[in-house]
Amino acid sequence: MISRASRAPWARWLIRAVVSGCVIAVLLHLIPLAAVGDALSRVSAWTWAASVAIFFAGHYLNAIKLRLLLGDAPHMAGGAPQLMSSCVRAQYAGLVANLGLPGLAGGDLVRAFYLAPSVGLARVTVASVADRLIDTATVLTLVVIALPIAGMPPAISGVVRQAGLWIAVAVPVAVAGVLAARYVLSKPAVSAKFAGLRSAFSAGPGAVAGAIVISFAVQSAFVMTNVWLARQVGVTTALAAWFVAWPLSKLIAILPISLGGIGVREAALVSLLAPYGAPGEAVLASGILWQSVLIVTGLVGLAVTQLLPQAPRAAPAPKGI
């Protein structure tokens, strides 16, 4: 008899697959399939292959970013080269997990599975949270910079106003939460309990700055690659509009409601670019091309990186780390 706990991951996966399928069905009902096929036929194989190479390189840089955020691990066996190798393996394994393969709980958990034996679970957890926060802040910054240049159609302005209201509420709450946390952590008893967590994040200011630079470079390169693919299939929308729509569609796709964002990402991109005059069938075609880049890069990257040497398990860490 299968336990409730063992059924839960499969049930979540099935629900997300159904959501992705329904969204794709609605998109194909609203947008003529023949027009999408015609748009797809215009892209050259060289452009698609170059996009795969760019995406592969981008995630290699993301592995370097993760390595920077992990900081030093003096108790780790194997040294820095072995840790970098493990970060590369973990990055591509996490990329496959983000596609929604059955039984996987998400890219961050899979990366932790690869890295925890080398550097410890606490260090991986803190670095992963920092990585996620940096990437989220990066895409939001890209939107804020591009929005005044792209202009704000009525459909976009409504979303921005609602987001502004949420931010207006969230910022004071966040500030109050930080102040409250600082007050609580200042108490000796509480501070001692969190000493190990603070020591788990050993990345210095230079490493954090490097991670931020990598994040901006990678996210910008991904937007530009999407623009390149879209130009091939007939989308001539201004560049600034893509720096608004693509990061927002990425944030929407992160929501845990679909299978790896499949369908949801494409629907969001079609909706966000429509006010800027982008033809829906061509945008959907470019989204399908990008989704194929994600899948191929993840699977090939995982296969290739399995050949890299795996870092040995960490030596017992000093108490408190």
SEMARVO-985107 format. One record per residue (C-alpha): z, x, y; residue number from 1. Coordinates in Angstrom, 1 decimal. Example, Ala and Ser with C-alpha at 12.3 -4.5 7.8 and 13.67 -1.06 7.14 Angstrom:
2
FISE,7.8,12.3,-4.5,1
FISE,7.1,13.7,-1.1,2
//
This chain:
321
FISE,0.0,0.0,0.0,1
FISE,-1.0,1.4,3.4,2
FISE,1.9,1.6,5.9,3
FISE,1.7,0.1,9.3,4
FISE,2.0,3.6,10.8,5
FISE,-1.1,4.8,8.9,6
FISE,-3.1,1.7,9.8,7
FISE,-2.4,2.0,13.5,8
FISE,-4.8,5.0,14.3,9
FISE,-7.6,3.3,12.4,10
FISE,-7.0,0.0,14.1,11
FISE,-7.1,1.6,17.6,12
FISE,-10.3,3.4,16.6,13
FISE,-11.9,0.2,15.4,14
FISE,-10.9,-1.7,18.6,15
FISE,-12.3,1.1,20.8,16
FISE,-15.5,1.1,18.7,17
FISE,-15.9,-2.7,19.2,18
FISE,-15.4,-2.3,23.0,19
FISE,-18.0,0.4,23.2,20
FISE,-20.4,-1.6,21.1,21
FISE,-19.9,-4.7,23.2,22
FISE,-20.5,-2.8,26.4,23
FISE,-23.6,-1.2,25.1,24
FISE,-24.9,-4.7,23.9,25
FISE,-24.3,-6.2,27.4,26
FISE,-26.1,-3.2,29.0,27
FISE,-29.1,-3.6,26.8,28
FISE,-29.2,-7.3,27.4,29
FISE,-29.2,-6.9,31.1,30
FISE,-31.5,-3.9,31.2,31
FISE,-34.8,-4.1,29.3,32
FISE,-34.8,-1.8,26.3,33
FISE,-38.5,-1.0,26.7,34
FISE,-37.8,0.2,30.3,35
FISE,-35.0,2.5,29.0,36
FISE,-37.3,3.9,26.3,37
FISE,-40.0,4.5,28.9,38
FISE,-37.6,6.4,31.0,39
FISE,-36.4,8.5,28.1,40
FISE,-39.9,9.5,27.2,41
FISE,-40.3,11.3,30.5,42
FISE,-37.6,13.9,29.9,43
FISE,-38.8,17.3,28.7,44
FISE,-37.3,18.9,25.6,45
FISE,-36.7,22.1,27.7,46
FISE,-34.6,20.2,30.3,47
FISE,-32.5,18.6,27.6,48
FISE,-32.0,21.9,25.8,49
FISE,-31.0,23.6,29.1,50
FISE,-28.5,20.8,29.8,51
FISE,-26.9,21.5,26.4,52
FISE,-26.7,25.2,27.2,53
FISE,-25.1,24.4,30.6,54
FISE,-22.6,22.0,29.0,55
FISE,-21.8,24.5,26.3,56
FISE,-21.1,27.2,29.0,57
FISE,-19.1,24.8,31.0,58
FISE,-16.7,24.2,28.1,59
FISE,-16.5,27.9,27.5,60
FISE,-15.2,28.2,31.1,61
FISE,-12.8,25.3,30.4,62
FISE,-11.5,27.4,27.5,63
FISE,-10.9,30.3,29.9,64
FISE,-9.2,27.8,32.2,65
FISE,-6.8,26.8,29.4,66
FISE,-6.2,30.4,28.6,67
FISE,-5.2,31.1,32.2,68
FISE,-2.8,28.1,32.2,69
FISE,-1.1,29.2,29.0,70
FISE,0.0,32.4,30.8,71
FISE,1.6,35.3,28.9,72
FISE,3.1,34.9,25.5,73
FISE,4.8,38.1,24.8,74
FISE,6.2,36.9,21.4,75
FISE,2.7,36.0,20.2,76
FISE,1.1,37.9,17.4,77
FISE,-2.5,39.0,17.8,78
FISE,-2.6,39.6,21.5,79
FISE,-4.7,38.2,24.3,80
FISE,-8.1,38.5,22.6,81
FISE,-6.9,36.5,19.7,82
FISE,-5.5,33.9,22.0,83
FISE,-8.7,33.6,23.9,84
FISE,-10.6,33.1,20.6,85
FISE,-8.2,30.3,19.6,86
FISE,-8.6,28.7,23.0,87
FISE,-12.4,28.6,22.5,88
FISE,-12.0,27.1,19.0,89
FISE,-9.5,24.5,20.3,90
FISE,-11.7,23.5,23.3,91
FISE,-14.7,22.6,21.2,92
FISE,-12.5,20.9,18.5,93
FISE,-11.0,18.8,21.3,94
FISE,-14.4,18.0,22.6,95
FISE,-15.4,16.6,19.2,96
FISE,-12.1,14.6,19.1,97
FISE,-12.9,13.1,22.5,98
FISE,-16.0,11.6,21.0,99
FISE,-13.7,9.3,19.1,100
FISE,-14.0,10.5,15.5,101
FISE,-11.8,8.5,13.1,102
FISE,-8.3,9.8,12.5,103
FISE,-8.1,12.0,15.6,104
FISE,-5.6,11.2,18.3,105
FISE,-7.5,12.8,21.2,106
FISE,-8.8,16.1,22.4,107
FISE,-5.4,17.3,23.8,108
FISE,-3.6,16.7,20.5,109
FISE,-6.3,18.5,18.6,110
FISE,-6.2,21.5,21.0,111
FISE,-2.4,21.5,20.5,112
FISE,-3.0,21.6,16.7,113
FISE,-5.1,24.7,17.1,114
FISE,-2.9,26.5,19.6,115
FISE,0.7,25.5,18.9,116
FISE,1.0,27.9,15.9,117
FISE,0.1,30.8,18.2,118
FISE,2.0,30.1,21.4,119
FISE,4.4,27.2,20.7,120
FISE,4.2,23.5,21.2,121
FISE,6.0,23.5,24.5,122
FISE,3.7,26.0,26.1,123
FISE,0.6,24.1,24.9,124
FISE,1.9,20.8,26.1,125
FISE,2.7,22.0,29.6,126
FISE,-0.6,23.9,29.9,127
FISE,-2.5,20.8,28.7,128
FISE,-0.8,18.6,31.3,129
FISE,-1.5,21.1,34.0,130
FISE,-5.1,21.3,32.9,131
FISE,-5.5,17.5,33.0,132
FISE,-3.9,17.2,36.4,133
FISE,-6.2,19.9,37.8,134
FISE,-9.4,18.3,36.5,135
FISE,-8.3,14.9,37.7,136
FISE,-7.5,16.2,41.2,137
FISE,-10.9,18.1,41.2,138
FISE,-13.0,15.0,40.5,139
FISE,-11.1,13.0,43.0,140
FISE,-11.6,15.7,45.6,141
FISE,-15.4,15.7,44.9,142
FISE,-15.5,12.0,45.6,143
FISE,-13.5,12.3,48.8,144
FISE,-15.8,15.0,50.1,145
FISE,-19.0,13.2,49.1,146
FISE,-18.2,9.7,50.1,147
FISE,-18.6,10.1,53.9,148
FISE,-21.9,11.9,53.3,149
FISE,-23.3,9.3,50.8,150
FISE,-22.2,6.3,52.8,151
FISE,-20.2,3.4,51.6,152
FISE,-22.2,0.3,50.5,153
FISE,-20.2,-3.0,50.4,154
FISE,-19.7,-2.8,46.6,155
FISE,-18.3,0.7,46.9,156
FISE,-16.2,0.0,50.0,157
FISE,-14.4,-2.8,48.1,158
FISE,-13.4,-0.4,45.4,159
FISE,-12.3,2.2,47.9,160
FISE,-10.2,-0.3,49.8,161
FISE,-8.4,-1.4,46.6,162
FISE,-7.9,2.3,45.6,163
FISE,-6.6,3.0,49.1,164
FISE,-4.0,0.3,48.7,165
FISE,-2.9,1.7,45.3,166
FISE,-2.7,5.2,46.8,167
FISE,-0.7,3.9,49.8,168
FISE,1.8,2.5,47.4,169
FISE,1.7,5.4,44.9,170
FISE,2.2,8.2,47.4,171
FISE,5.6,7.1,48.7,172
FISE,6.7,6.3,45.1,173
FISE,5.6,9.7,43.9,174
FISE,7.4,11.5,46.8,175
FISE,10.5,9.5,46.1,176
FISE,10.2,10.4,42.4,177
FISE,9.8,14.1,43.1,178
FISE,12.8,14.0,45.4,179
FISE,14.9,12.2,42.8,180
FISE,13.8,14.6,40.1,181
FISE,14.7,17.6,42.2,182
FISE,18.1,16.1,42.9,183
FISE,18.7,15.4,39.2,184
FISE,17.4,18.8,38.1,185
FISE,19.7,20.5,40.6,186
FISE,22.7,19.5,38.6,187
FISE,23.7,22.5,36.3,188
FISE,24.0,20.5,33.1,189
FISE,20.5,19.0,33.5,190
FISE,19.0,22.2,34.7,191
FISE,20.2,24.0,31.6,192
FISE,18.5,21.4,29.4,193
FISE,15.1,21.9,31.1,194
FISE,15.3,25.7,31.3,195
FISE,13.1,26.0,28.2,196
FISE,10.5,23.7,29.6,197
FISE,10.3,25.6,32.9,198
FISE,9.9,28.9,31.1,199
FISE,7.1,27.4,29.0,200
FISE,4.8,27.4,32.0,201
FISE,4.4,31.1,32.7,202
FISE,1.0,31.0,34.5,203
FISE,1.3,32.8,37.9,204
FISE,-0.2,31.6,41.2,205
FISE,-3.3,33.7,40.6,206
FISE,-4.0,32.1,37.2,207
FISE,-3.5,28.6,38.6,208
FISE,-5.9,29.4,41.5,209
FISE,-8.4,30.7,39.0,210
FISE,-8.1,27.5,36.9,211
FISE,-8.7,25.4,40.0,212
FISE,-11.9,27.4,40.9,213
FISE,-13.2,27.1,37.3,214
FISE,-12.5,23.3,37.4,215
FISE,-14.5,22.9,40.7,216
FISE,-17.4,25.0,39.4,217
FISE,-17.6,23.2,36.0,218
FISE,-17.3,19.7,37.3,219
FISE,-19.9,20.4,40.1,220
FISE,-22.2,22.0,37.5,221
FISE,-21.9,18.9,35.3,222
FISE,-22.8,16.6,38.2,223
FISE,-25.8,18.7,39.1,224
FISE,-26.9,18.7,35.4,225
FISE,-26.7,14.9,35.4,226
FISE,-28.8,14.8,38.6,227
FISE,-31.4,17.1,36.9,228
FISE,-31.7,14.8,33.9,229
FISE,-31.8,11.7,36.1,230
FISE,-34.6,13.2,38.2,231
FISE,-36.6,13.6,35.0,232
FISE,-36.3,9.9,34.2,233
FISE,-37.0,8.6,37.6,234
FISE,-33.7,8.4,39.5,235
FISE,-34.3,9.8,43.1,236
FISE,-30.9,8.8,44.5,237
FISE,-29.4,11.2,47.0,238
FISE,-27.2,14.0,45.6,239
FISE,-24.1,12.9,47.5,240
FISE,-24.2,9.5,45.8,241
FISE,-24.1,11.3,42.4,242
FISE,-21.0,13.2,43.6,243
FISE,-19.4,9.8,44.2,244
FISE,-20.6,7.9,41.2,245
FISE,-20.4,10.5,38.4,246
FISE,-16.8,11.6,38.9,247
FISE,-15.7,8.0,39.2,248
FISE,-17.5,7.0,36.0,249
FISE,-15.8,10.0,34.3,250
FISE,-12.4,8.8,35.4,251
FISE,-13.2,5.3,34.2,252
FISE,-14.4,6.6,30.9,253
FISE,-11.1,8.4,30.3,254
FISE,-9.3,5.0,30.1,255
FISE,-8.3,4.5,26.4,256
FISE,-10.4,1.3,25.9,257
FISE,-13.5,2.6,24.3,258
FISE,-14.8,5.1,21.7,259
FISE,-14.9,8.4,23.6,260
FISE,-16.0,6.5,26.8,261
FISE,-19.3,5.6,25.1,262
FISE,-20.8,2.6,26.8,263
FISE,-18.1,2.4,29.5,264
FISE,-19.3,5.6,31.1,265
FISE,-22.9,4.4,31.2,266
FISE,-21.9,0.9,32.5,267
FISE,-19.8,2.4,35.3,268
FISE,-22.5,4.8,36.3,269
FISE,-25.1,2.0,36.5,270
FISE,-22.8,-0.1,38.5,271
FISE,-21.7,2.6,40.9,272
FISE,-25.2,3.9,41.6,273
FISE,-26.8,0.5,41.9,274
FISE,-25.6,0.1,45.6,275
FISE,-27.4,3.3,46.4,276
FISE,-30.7,1.9,45.1,277
FISE,-30.8,3.6,41.7,278
FISE,-32.8,1.7,39.1,279
FISE,-30.5,0.6,36.3,280
FISE,-32.8,1.4,33.4,281
FISE,-33.3,5.0,34.6,282
FISE,-29.6,5.5,35.2,283
FISE,-28.9,4.1,31.7,284
FISE,-31.5,6.5,30.2,285
FISE,-29.9,9.4,32.0,286
FISE,-26.5,8.3,30.7,287
FISE,-27.8,8.2,27.1,288
FISE,-29.3,11.7,27.5,289
FISE,-25.9,13.0,28.8,290
FISE,-24.1,11.3,25.9,291
FISE,-26.4,13.1,23.5,292
FISE,-25.6,16.4,25.2,293
FISE,-21.9,15.7,24.7,294
FISE,-22.3,14.9,21.0,295
FISE,-24.6,17.8,20.2,296
FISE,-22.6,20.3,22.2,297
FISE,-19.3,19.2,20.6,298
FISE,-20.6,19.3,17.0,299
FISE,-22.5,22.6,17.4,300
FISE,-19.7,24.2,19.4,301
FISE,-17.2,23.2,16.7,302
FISE,-19.4,24.6,13.9,303
FISE,-20.0,27.9,15.7,304
FISE,-16.5,28.5,16.9,305
FISE,-15.1,28.1,13.4,306
FISE,-16.6,31.5,12.8,307
FISE,-14.4,33.0,15.5,308
FISE,-11.2,34.8,14.3,309
FISE,-8.1,32.5,14.4,310
FISE,-5.0,33.8,16.1,311
FISE,-2.1,34.6,13.7,312
FISE,1.0,32.5,13.9,313
FISE,3.5,33.4,16.6,314
FISE,6.5,35.4,15.8,315
FISE,9.7,33.6,16.2,316
FISE,10.1,33.0,20.0,317
FISE,13.3,33.9,21.8,318
FISE,15.7,31.1,22.1,319
FISE,14.9,28.7,25.0,320
FISE,11.1,29.3,24.9,321
//
